[in-house]
Amino acid sequence: MDKFDPPRSQGLKSSTFVQPPYDHALNLPALYEWQGEHSPQHPLFVFQESYGSQRVITWGEATRGFHRASRYLRDMV
């Protein structure tokens, strides 16, 4: 079965985002890790924390959080 390769049009003009390699070798956790390393300042989540206050979680911050949560779960199991 042929793999579907969608057009690579997202983030082309971003100064903080680097597109990951497109070889279908990255699973989802590896993709998160890759983005944390290559696009650490790029926003992953942006939300209103309180009235008039916006919170931005970058790929770098999120990746550190994923690692911390993984260590916590590993220790609990």
Buried (B, 14 or more C-beta within 10 A) or exposed (E): EEEEEEEEEEEEEEEEBBBBEEEEEBEEEEEBBBBBEBBBEBBBEEEEEEEEEEEEEBBBBBBEEBEEEEEEEEEEE
